[in-house]
């Protein structure tokens, strides 16, 4: 018999379901076809989702979850193994490390922090992609940081509603 109360099991199951659904939606939003003018500003949806769950459930969603989600994204895009996984694991680690301070900030202050975390993610994945696949970072590569910062309040509110609906603490 497990020593974990039944509400703990359902909370973990709810968290796994909520993270899976939100990551799937982020993956779909990542591969959606866009007009050229919007392409470069399209948010890094998967990094936003990983950052949100690492912020709201820091003891249960961390670098390992970020690595797994990044690896799934790499399989979807047929990219070099480990680049996105390492980038999302780094985002999860940084958000986990600063989660108490971030939760104390207003949503507008969190936007700035998310921008910094997305910039670190872009820097790390761009640099690693350059090493393993000959990728060249252009000025347009950084534009998605602005889209991610602008979408953060809306993503936060939607994911917060999902978290409350699933009764995840």
Secondary structure, DSSP 8 states (H G I E B T S, - for coil): --SS-HHHHHHHHHHHHHHHHHHHHHHHHHHS---HHHHTT---HHHHHHHHHHHHSTTTSSHHHHHHHHHHHHHHHT--TTHHHHHHHHHHHHHHHTHHHHHHS-HHHHHHHHHHHHHHHHHHHHHHHHHHH-----GGGGTHHHHHHHHHHHHHHHHHHHHHHTT--
